[in-house]
Amino acid sequence: MNTSVSTPAESHSESPVTLSALEALEKDHRWLKAGAAERAVLERIAKQRDRLTQASKAQQQALALKQEQKPVLRADAPLPDRVVAFARLHPFATATAVGAALMIGPRRIMRYSAWVLPLISRFKR
């Protein structure tokens, strides 16, 4: 039984009105012929379909709201947060830096960082 039936709106608008699963069930010819036990099962199925539809719509709405909100990174945010934000904003530069680090190797990176970190700490003062 197809419970995702859309019927034209009563007014002159062209947007379809979506029936709930229960409303579609009550309009179905099989509903009229069903016995009490079958109706109980069909009602439970229709209610579950409605719940799943509502949950899906709520999830889509939450996702849309989340995409609308742009994260704001404070200037005094911790370094890992700033690194993650940079990686999300500049994926190509991040991939290039990681690739270069893999090519150079950990021993040279430690040697260069021991030389560069004191210079950086002087600039920060």
N, C-alpha and C positions, 0 to 999 in steps of 0.2 A: 504494500500500500504506500503510495506516495503522499507523505504528509507535508511536503514542502511546496504545497500548491499556492500559486499566486493568482489572484483574481483581479480583474480590472476594478478600479475604485468606482464607487457609486457616483461621485461627482464627475465633473468634466476633466479633471486632471488625468494625465496619462501615466502617473506613477502607480505601480501595482501595490495592492494591499496584501501583505503576507499574513496568512492564517496561522494560528497556532496549531500544533499537532492535534490538540483536543478538538478544536473547531473543525479541522479537516476530517477528523475521525467521525464526528457526529454527522457530517454531510455525506460520508461514504455509504454506499449501498450495503456493504458488508456489515456495517454497524447495526442496521435495522434487522438483519437476519441472524445476528449473533445471539447466543444464549447468555445467561448471567455470568457464567464462569469466563466465557470468551470475552465478554465486555470488560470484566475486571482486568483481565490480562492486557487487552487492548488499551484500556485507560492507563495502566501502569507504563506501558511502552510509550504512549503518547506523552505522559507527564515526564518521563525520562528524556524523551527527545526535546521537549520544551526546556528542561533544565540544561541539557547539553548545548542547546542553541543559545540560551541566555549566558551560559558560562563562556562560550566562544565569543559572543558579542562583547562581554565584559573584558575578556582578554584582549580583543582587538582594540577596544577603546583605551585600555591601559597602555598598550603598546603605542598607540597614536599619541597619547599624552606624553609618554616618555620620550618619543622622538621629537616632540615639539619643544621640550625643555632642553635648553643648551646648558651643558655643565660649565660652571664658572670656576676657574682655578685661581685661588688666591696667590698673591706674590710670595707670601710666607708659608706656602704649603710645603710639606716634607719632600725631600729629594725624590724618593720613590714615586710619589704621586706626580711630580713634575716630569720625571722620566717617562712614565706611562702615558701622560698626556702628550708629550713630545712624540712618542712612538706612534700614537694614534693619529696625530696630525701630520706626521711626516714618515709614512711607512717606507718609502724608497730610501730616504737618508738613513733610517734605522737599519734597514737590510744591508745597505752598503757598509755601514760601520760594523755590523756584526760579521759580515763577510771578511772585511779587512782584519778584524780581530782574530778570526779563525785562521786566516792565512799567516798572520804575523806569529801567532803562538803565544802561549801564556807566559813563557819566560821573558820574552822581549817586552810584552805588555807590562809586566811587573817592573822591568828595568826602566822603561820609558815613564811609567807613572811615578816611580820614585824620583825621577828628574823633573817631571812636569808639575806634580802636586805642590811642591813648595812655591813654584812660580804663581800658581793659581791662588794659593792662600795669601800671597803678598798683594795680588790685585784686589782681593776681596776687602782688604783693610781699608 
